[in-house]
């Protein structure tokens, strides 16, 4: 049976987008890292030997700690997107793309919107099309991080 294909561009949650507008790049990166980690297993279940999405998230951590440059982080982000191109499972593809966009927050914070959409998409493929659990988790986690920062 063929999987239903979902359009990533329809998966925006305005609550999350509006909150992210009020976050600095560091808080956005923290949230993006957590959101991508939340779905990384969906890639690794299908392709445990390809470490590029996980390496992209590690690179984001290094960038957040000031240990690598934005340009270096960007290379890892692109590598994660290349991992997505080599995958056939739509949920795994979306998870790898979420990781790539998370790492790309080191370049431009609006890549967090890509994390949001691709993580929701990956989760939808994993749970039969329901986006609510992932969307609610992302929103609540962002609120949590914002409260910790205050």
RODOBA-618211 format. One record per residue (C-alpha): residue in three letters; z, x, y. Coordinates in steps of 0.2 Angstrom, whole numbers, padded with zeros to 4 digits, always signed. Last residue first. Example, Ala and Ser with C-alpha at 12.3 -4.5 7.8 and 13.67 -1.06 7.14 Angstrom:
BEGIN
Ser+0036+0068-0005
Ala+0039+0062-0022
//
This chain:
BEGIN
Unk+0157+0064+0173
Unk+0148+0075+0160
Unk+0157+0066+0145
Unk+0152+0049+0152
Unk+0134+0054+0153
Unk+0134+0060+0135
Unk+0141+0044+0129
Unk+0129+0034+0139
Unk+0115+0044+0132
Unk+0122+0041+0114
Unk+0123+0022+0117
Unk+0105+0022+0123
Unk+0099+0033+0108
Unk+0109+0023+0095
Unk+0102+0006+0102
Unk+0084+0012+0101
Unk+0087+0019+0084
Unk+0095+0003+0077
Unk+0083-0009+0087
Unk+0066-0002+0081
Unk+0065-0012+0066
Unk+0048-0008+0057
Unk+0053-0006+0039
Unk+0067+0006+0040
Unk+0059+0023+0039
Unk+0043+0019+0048
Unk+0053+0012+0062
Unk+0064+0027+0063
Unk+0049+0039+0065
Unk+0043+0027+0079
Unk+0060+0027+0088
Unk+0061+0046+0087
Unk+0043+0047+0094
Unk+0046+0035+0109
Unk+0063+0043+0114
Unk+0057+0061+0111
Unk+0041+0057+0121
Unk+0052+0050+0136
Unk+0062+0066+0135
Unk+0046+0076+0139
Unk+0051+0070+0157
Unk+0062+0085+0158
Unk+0048+0097+0160
Unk+0047+0114+0152
Unk+0064+0115+0143
Unk+0061+0097+0139
Unk+0047+0104+0129
Unk+0059+0107+0115
Unk+0063+0089+0113
Unk+0045+0085+0114
Unk+0041+0096+0099
Unk+0056+0088+0090
Unk+0050+0070+0093
Unk+0032+0076+0087
Unk+0040+0082+0071
Unk+0049+0065+0068
Unk+0033+0056+0072
Unk+0023+0065+0060
Unk+0036+0063+0047
Unk+0036+0044+0049
Unk+0017+0044+0049
Unk+0016+0054+0032
Unk+0000+0065+0033
Unk+0007+0081+0040
Unk-0003+0096+0046
Unk-0005+0089+0064
Unk+0014+0086+0064
Unk+0017+0104+0061
Unk+0006+0109+0075
Unk+0017+0098+0086
Unk+0032+0108+0081
Unk+0022+0124+0085
Unk+0019+0118+0102
Unk+0037+0115+0105
Unk+0041+0133+0099
Unk+0028+0140+0111
Unk+0036+0130+0125
Unk+0053+0137+0121
Unk+0046+0155+0124
Unk+0039+0150+0140
Unk+0055+0141+0146
Unk+0064+0158+0143
Unk+0076+0162+0129
Unk+0095+0165+0129
Unk+0100+0154+0143
Unk+0111+0144+0132
Unk+0100+0128+0135
Unk+0085+0139+0130
Unk+0094+0145+0114
Unk+0097+0126+0110
Unk+0079+0122+0113
Unk+0074+0136+0102
Unk+0085+0129+0088
Unk+0076+0112+0091
Unk+0059+0120+0090
Unk+0065+0130+0074
Unk+0069+0113+0066
Unk+0052+0106+0070
Unk+0044+0122+0064
Unk+0053+0124+0047
Unk+0039+0119+0035
Unk+0046+0121+0018
Unk+0055+0104+0017
Unk+0040+0094+0020
Unk+0042+0076+0016
Unk+0061+0075+0017
Unk+0061+0088+0031
Unk+0051+0076+0042
Unk+0062+0061+0040
Unk+0077+0073+0041
Unk+0072+0077+0059
Unk+0076+0059+0065
Unk+0094+0061+0073
Unk+0090+0079+0077
Unk+0077+0073+0089
Unk+0089+0062+0097
Unk+0102+0075+0098
Unk+0091+0088+0106
Unk+0084+0076+0118
Unk+0101+0071+0123
Unk+0106+0089+0126
Unk+0090+0092+0135
Unk+0092+0078+0147
Unk+0110+0084+0151
Unk+0102+0101+0155
Unk+0088+0094+0165
Unk+0098+0083+0176
Unk+0101+0065+0172
Unk+0098+0050+0184
Unk+0080+0047+0178
Unk+0086+0048+0160
Unk+0096+0032+0163
Unk+0081+0022+0169
Unk+0071+0028+0154
Unk+0084+0024+0142
Unk+0086+0006+0149
Unk+0067+0004+0150
Unk+0065+0007+0132
Unk+0048+0013+0128
Unk+0040+0009+0111
Unk+0023+0002+0116
Unk+0016+0019+0119
Unk+0020+0025+0101
Unk+0008+0012+0094
Unk+0013+0007+0076
Unk+0003+0009+0061
Unk+0008-0002+0046
Unk+0009+0009+0030
Unk-0005+0007+0017
Unk+0000+0000+0000
//
